[in-house]
Amino acid sequence: MATTSSNRSILLASIPNPAAEKASIEAFRRDVIEASKGALVLVDFWAEWCGPCKTLGPLIEKVVAARAPKVKLVKIDVDKNQMLAAQFRIQSIPTVYAFLDGRPVDGFQGALGERELTAFVDRLLAGVPASEDEAALEEQIAALIGAAAEATAAGAHDDAAAMLGALVQELPEREDLAGHYALALIAAGKLEGAAAALAAVPETSKDEVVARARAALALAADAPADDELAPLMQAVEADPANHEARFELASALAARGDRDAAADHLLAIIKADRTWNEGAAREKLLKMFEAVGLADPWSVKTRALLRAIWFA
């Protein structure tokens, strides 16, 4: 049976018309029985002349493709594989059998709609563990994300961005990778590239890394020119009660990645007047927490300082 070169791609091919029925049985054993020990395998019995088969075919391909590699599809032309059709007592087509752990576990006849087909597959998937190929892929992804984080920590921002950019090209459907890539670009000062990376992710995304990246991008947009930072520092030194200058300074420091200094100034504003500018200092801190991640040690420490001031 022909397969694509990627382990993540859908397995979609007809069992070939063999010179002998034995070849057909061997192909079925390999591509259905054995394959179903690591994934859910749907076997679609069909024929060229079957009208409902032509309705079901594109739908089942779409549903399987969206769930690869957890789900694979094998199409069997009943006219070319009569022995298999007889063994499964195929009396009408399309008929679909679902295989798990080397045995059929469910099936249906006729052309289901996309909603019913999706429910059928997802119900069976609920009990399917990650395949070895998928687990290996996730390990590789995690290793690359870790290596990129180490590169960023060492100041090798271009290297980190290059690694994550390659991952995004390979797996464009992964929203979390787009988020990691955008964060690396932000660290490298490439805000336009980060914005482009995030623009490819739906606004409705609930991915935590994407949320962090969007928050970080919003903070980075406040970065001033180098010659603008000194006047803000001087203004705060001259008048510690100048909350507007202190807030602008904190925003600039946060945009430049100096989280501790930015937080010190924001906490100073909150301690002096928590309602200043409709709580802008607290909102800025919350945006910083979102950008860094709530579980980050810096976030945990700074949130404790905020609580101590807020509930004093």
C-alpha positions as CSV (number, residue, x, y, z in Angstrom):
1,M,0.0,0.0,0.0
2,A,1.3,3.4,-0.9
3,T,1.9,5.8,2.0
4,T,3.2,9.3,2.3
5,S,6.7,10.0,3.4
6,S,5.7,11.7,6.7
7,N,4.7,9.7,9.8
8,R,2.3,12.5,10.6
9,S,0.4,12.3,7.3
10,I,-2.8,10.4,6.5
11,L,-2.4,6.9,5.2
12,L,-4.8,7.0,2.3
13,A,-4.5,4.5,-0.5
14,S,-6.4,1.5,-1.9
15,I,-5.2,-2.0,-1.3
16,P,-3.8,-2.8,-4.8
17,N,-5.4,-5.4,-7.1
18,P,-2.9,-8.2,-6.5
19,A,-1.8,-11.0,-8.8
20,A,-3.2,-13.4,-6.2
21,E,-5.6,-12.9,-3.3
22,K,-2.8,-13.9,-1.0
23,A,-1.1,-10.6,-1.6
24,S,-4.3,-8.7,-0.8
25,I,-4.6,-10.5,2.5
26,E,-1.0,-9.8,3.4
27,A,-1.5,-6.1,2.6
28,F,-4.6,-6.0,4.8
29,R,-2.7,-7.7,7.7
30,R,0.1,-5.2,7.4
31,D,-1.8,-2.0,6.8
32,V,-4.9,-2.6,8.9
33,I,-4.3,-5.3,11.6
34,E,-0.7,-4.3,12.5
35,A,-1.2,-0.6,12.0
36,S,-4.3,-0.6,14.3
37,K,-2.0,-1.5,17.2
38,G,-0.7,2.0,17.2
39,A,-3.6,4.0,15.8
40,L,-7.2,3.9,14.9
41,V,-7.6,2.5,11.4
42,L,-10.7,3.1,9.4
43,V,-11.4,0.7,6.5
44,D,-13.6,2.1,3.8
45,F,-15.1,-0.5,1.5
46,W,-16.2,1.3,-1.7
47,A,-16.4,1.0,-5.5
48,E,-16.1,3.3,-8.4
49,W,-19.7,3.0,-9.4
50,C,-21.1,3.7,-5.9
51,G,-22.7,7.2,-5.6
52,P,-22.9,7.3,-1.8
53,C,-19.2,6.3,-1.7
54,K,-18.3,9.4,-3.6
55,T,-20.2,11.5,-1.0
56,L,-18.6,9.8,2.0
57,G,-15.1,9.7,0.5
58,P,-14.1,13.4,0.8
59,L,-15.7,13.7,4.2
60,I,-13.9,10.7,5.8
61,E,-10.6,11.9,4.2
62,K,-11.1,15.3,5.8
63,V,-11.9,14.0,9.2
64,V,-9.0,11.5,9.2
65,A,-6.5,14.1,7.9
66,A,-7.4,16.5,10.8
67,R,-6.6,13.7,13.3
68,A,-3.5,12.2,11.8
69,P,-1.4,10.3,12.9
70,K,-3.9,9.1,15.5
71,V,-6.2,8.0,12.7
72,K,-5.4,6.3,9.4
73,L,-7.5,5.4,6.5
74,V,-7.4,2.4,4.2
75,K,-9.8,2.3,1.2
76,I,-10.7,-1.1,-0.3
77,D,-12.3,-1.4,-3.7
78,V,-14.7,-4.3,-3.3
79,D,-14.6,-5.1,-7.0
80,K,-10.8,-5.6,-6.9
81,N,-10.7,-7.3,-3.5
82,Q,-13.7,-9.7,-3.5
83,M,-12.2,-12.2,-1.0
84,L,-11.8,-9.5,1.6
85,A,-15.3,-8.1,0.9
86,A,-16.7,-11.6,1.3
87,Q,-14.8,-12.2,4.6
88,F,-16.3,-9.1,6.0
89,R,-19.7,-9.9,4.6
90,I,-20.0,-6.6,2.8
91,Q,-23.6,-6.6,1.4
92,S,-23.9,-2.8,0.7
93,I,-21.4,0.0,0.3
94,P,-20.1,2.2,1.5
95,T,-19.3,0.2,4.6
96,V,-16.7,1.4,7.1
97,Y,-15.1,-0.7,9.8
98,A,-12.9,0.8,12.6
99,F,-10.0,-1.3,13.9
100,L,-8.1,-1.0,17.2
101,D,-5.5,-3.3,18.6
102,G,-5.7,-5.6,15.7
103,R,-9.5,-6.2,15.7
104,P,-12.7,-4.5,14.4
105,V,-14.4,-2.5,17.2
106,D,-17.2,-0.6,15.4
107,G,-18.5,0.3,12.0
108,F,-21.4,1.7,10.0
109,Q,-23.0,1.5,6.6
110,G,-24.0,4.3,4.3
111,A,-22.8,7.9,3.9
112,L,-22.8,9.7,7.2
113,G,-22.7,13.5,7.4
114,E,-19.6,15.2,8.6
115,R,-20.9,15.8,12.1
116,E,-21.9,12.2,12.6
117,L,-18.7,11.0,11.2
118,T,-16.7,13.3,13.4
119,A,-18.6,12.1,16.5
120,F,-18.0,8.4,15.5
121,V,-14.2,8.9,15.1
122,D,-13.8,11.1,18.2
123,R,-15.7,8.6,20.4
124,L,-13.3,5.8,19.4
125,L,-10.3,8.1,19.7
126,A,-11.0,8.8,23.3
127,G,-9.5,5.4,24.1
128,V,-6.5,5.6,21.8
129,P,-3.0,6.2,23.3
130,A,-0.4,8.2,21.4
131,S,1.4,6.1,18.9
132,E,5.1,5.5,19.1
133,D,5.7,7.8,16.1
134,E,3.6,10.6,17.6
135,A,5.4,10.2,21.0
136,A,8.8,10.4,19.3
137,L,7.7,13.4,17.4
138,E,6.6,15.2,20.6
139,E,10.0,14.4,22.2
140,Q,11.8,15.9,19.3
141,I,9.7,19.0,19.4
142,A,10.2,19.4,23.2
143,A,14.0,19.0,22.7
144,L,14.1,21.7,20.1
145,I,12.0,24.1,22.2
146,G,14.3,23.4,25.1
147,A,17.4,24.1,22.9
148,A,15.9,27.3,21.7
149,A,15.2,28.4,25.2
150,E,18.8,27.8,26.2
151,A,19.9,29.7,23.1
152,T,17.7,32.6,24.1
153,A,19.0,32.6,27.7
154,A,22.6,32.7,26.2
155,G,21.7,35.6,24.0
156,A,21.8,33.7,20.8
157,H,18.5,35.0,19.7
158,D,19.0,34.4,16.0
159,D,19.8,30.8,16.6
160,A,16.7,30.3,18.7
161,A,14.5,32.0,16.1
162,A,16.0,29.8,13.4
163,M,15.3,26.6,15.2
164,L,11.7,27.5,16.0
165,G,11.1,29.0,12.6
166,A,12.0,25.6,11.0
167,L,9.6,23.9,13.4
168,V,6.8,26.3,12.4
169,Q,7.4,25.6,8.7
170,E,7.3,21.9,9.4
171,L,4.2,22.0,11.6
172,P,2.2,25.1,10.6
173,E,-0.9,23.8,12.3
174,R,0.7,23.9,15.8
175,E,-0.3,27.2,17.5
176,D,2.0,26.7,20.4
177,L,5.0,26.6,18.1
178,A,4.0,29.8,16.5
179,G,3.9,31.3,20.0
180,H,7.4,30.1,20.9
181,Y,8.7,31.4,17.6
182,A,7.1,34.8,18.2
183,L,8.6,35.0,21.7
184,A,12.1,34.2,20.2
185,L,11.6,36.9,17.6
186,I,10.6,39.4,20.3
187,A,13.7,38.6,22.3
188,A,15.7,39.2,19.1
189,G,14.0,42.6,18.7
190,K,12.3,41.5,15.5
191,L,8.8,42.7,16.3
192,E,7.4,42.8,12.8
193,G,8.4,39.1,12.3
194,A,6.8,38.2,15.7
195,A,3.6,40.0,14.6
196,A,3.6,38.2,11.3
197,A,4.0,34.8,13.1
198,L,1.1,35.6,15.5
199,A,-1.1,36.8,12.6
200,A,-1.1,33.3,11.3
201,V,-2.8,32.1,14.5
202,P,-6.6,32.6,14.8
203,E,-7.6,35.4,17.2
204,T,-9.8,32.9,19.0
205,S,-6.8,30.7,20.0
206,K,-6.7,29.8,23.6
207,D,-3.1,28.5,23.5
208,E,-1.2,29.6,26.6
209,V,2.1,30.2,24.7
210,V,0.3,32.3,22.1
211,A,-1.3,34.4,24.8
212,R,2.1,35.0,26.3
213,A,3.6,36.0,23.0
214,R,0.8,38.4,22.3
215,A,1.2,40.0,25.7
216,A,5.0,40.2,25.2
217,L,4.5,41.8,21.8
218,A,2.2,44.4,23.3
219,L,4.8,45.2,26.0
220,A,7.6,45.4,23.4
221,A,5.7,47.9,21.4
222,D,6.3,50.4,24.2
223,A,10.1,50.2,23.9
224,P,11.5,53.8,23.6
225,A,14.6,54.9,21.7
226,D,17.8,54.8,23.8
227,D,17.9,58.6,24.1
228,E,14.4,58.7,25.6
229,L,15.1,56.5,28.6
230,A,17.5,58.9,30.4
231,P,15.0,61.8,30.6
232,L,12.4,59.5,32.1
233,M,14.9,58.4,34.8
234,Q,15.8,62.0,35.6
235,A,12.1,63.0,35.8
236,V,11.4,60.2,38.4
237,E,14.5,61.1,40.4
238,A,13.5,64.7,40.4
239,D,10.0,64.0,41.5
240,P,9.2,60.5,42.9
241,A,5.5,61.3,43.0
242,N,5.5,61.9,39.2
243,H,3.5,58.7,38.5
244,E,3.1,59.4,34.8
245,A,6.9,59.6,34.3
246,R,7.4,56.5,36.5
247,F,4.7,54.6,34.6
248,E,6.3,55.5,31.2
249,L,9.7,54.5,32.6
250,A,8.3,51.1,33.9
251,S,6.7,50.5,30.5
252,A,10.0,51.2,28.7
253,L,12.0,49.0,31.1
254,A,9.5,46.2,30.6
255,A,9.7,46.5,26.9
256,R,13.5,46.3,27.1
257,G,13.2,43.1,29.2
258,D,14.2,44.6,32.5
259,R,11.4,43.0,34.4
260,D,12.7,43.6,38.0
261,A,13.2,47.3,37.5
262,A,9.9,47.7,35.7
263,A,8.1,45.9,38.5
264,D,9.7,48.0,41.2
265,H,8.4,51.2,39.6
266,L,4.9,49.8,39.1
267,L,4.7,48.5,42.6
268,A,5.8,51.9,43.9
269,I,2.9,53.5,42.0
270,I,0.5,51.0,43.4
271,K,1.8,51.5,46.9
272,A,1.4,55.3,46.6
273,D,-1.9,55.3,44.8
274,R,-3.5,52.1,43.6
275,T,-6.3,53.9,41.8
276,W,-3.9,56.1,39.7
277,N,-5.0,56.3,36.1
278,E,-7.7,53.7,36.7
279,G,-5.3,51.1,38.0
280,A,-2.9,51.3,35.0
281,A,0.1,50.2,37.0
282,R,-1.6,47.0,38.2
283,E,-2.9,46.3,34.7
284,K,0.6,46.7,33.3
285,L,1.9,44.2,35.9
286,L,-0.8,41.7,35.0
287,K,0.2,42.0,31.3
288,M,3.8,41.3,32.3
289,F,2.7,38.2,34.3
290,E,0.8,37.0,31.2
291,A,3.8,37.6,29.0
292,V,6.2,35.7,31.3
293,G,3.7,33.0,32.4
294,L,2.0,32.7,35.7
295,A,4.1,29.7,36.7
296,D,7.4,31.5,36.1
297,P,9.4,32.0,39.3
298,W,9.6,35.8,38.6
299,S,5.8,36.0,38.3
300,V,5.3,34.0,41.5
301,K,7.6,36.3,43.4
302,T,6.3,39.5,42.0
303,R,2.7,38.5,42.4
304,A,3.4,37.9,46.1
305,L,4.8,41.4,46.4
306,L,1.7,42.8,44.7
307,R,-0.6,40.9,47.0
308,A,1.3,42.2,50.1
309,I,0.8,45.8,48.9
310,W,-2.7,45.4,47.6
311,F,-4.1,43.8,50.8
312,A,-2.0,45.8,53.3
